[in-house]
Each structure stands twice: as C-alpha cells, then as structure tokens.
Amino acid sequence: SELQSPCNLVCRLLLEKKQTNQYYCILIFSIYIFFNDTATTEIYTLSLHDALPIWAAALLHDVGKLETSRELLHKAASLTPEEMAEMRQHVQKGVALLVPVGGSLRRVLPIILSHHDRFDGSGYSPAKGAQIPIEARVLAVADAYDTLTSDRPYRRAVTPFEARQIIVSSAGSHFDPAVVDAFVTAFEHGEMEIPEALVV
C-alpha cells in the first residue's frame, strides 16, 4: 500500500536497532480490533483502512529514542527533572526524523505526537479526551501494558493481571475509558498473551 512502502523502510531500521517487536504490534492491533468491534457511537467507528496508520505508529512511535542517549534510556535510578525534559523530547525528535520521509507517513505523525497525552489533559501536551487522536489513545494503553509487563532498568516487570488492574484504575485519567474496556475484552480473550512463536 501507499503507506507501507516508506513505513517499511523506517521499520527495518527500527527492527535492526531493536526498538520494537512483533508482539508489541500484536498488542496494539488486538486492542484496536476489539475497540472497533465494540464501538457504539459514530465517532468511535473505525474501519480496517484506519488500522494502517495505527500499525505504522505501533512500529514508529518511539523512533525518536534513536536520538536519545543510551545512558539516559538505560538509567536505573529515577530521572531528574532535566533528564525527564530531555526524555520527553523523543516525541518531537521522532517526528523530525519521519517528516523528511514524507508520503503517507504524514498520517502517522499526529499519532506519534499524541501518544504520551492523557485523557484528562495531564500528559505531555494539554490535549485531552476527544482532542487526542483515537489511534493515540489506543497506543497509550498498549504502550502502558507493554511497559508494565517488561523489565526496565529501574524496576521489575509486574504480572499481566497487575498491569491490567493498573490500567483499569487509570481509566478516565490517563486513558480513554472506552479503550480500556476494549483492552479488558482483549485481555479476557487471551489476546494479551505472548504467542509461543515469539518467545525467545
């Protein structure tokens, strides 16, 4: 497709840098599909054509971290306010890397710009609720689940059930409640489990 050609070029770079993985994309796509299936209002009705940008954003949302120091990315202690400000710049850095690619990747940029926004407006930008692209709201939930269930330099992973509870408790504040409902549905259908083929 028109979107896939420039996207694949950048995705290959990311895969080489190990900044993403197949499982992460499966997480996002599963939540997206259940969200689409359970949508009850016109504003939340999404088509499979709409899924292409969110799939691309799943791969590319953290591309800006390629421009962030490894020391900062792998720091075991809490970040200082200055370091946190630098870390937040990965969103803008990612967009700056992707803009020259052009083409249909332009459809992905608003999702990447918004994936750290929160439903209540307390995220990286003051955008809130429906002001945040629905794809970014889905990405935020998947990103949180992936982060919580993965070991990080500063903490151990939590169990899938603990991660689910944390996400559910943040519905309406950090996350869109409708997207959280879709996440819970996907979770209950076993879609959040790592496929055996992807276990190393």
Disulfide bonds with the S-S distance in Angstrom:
none
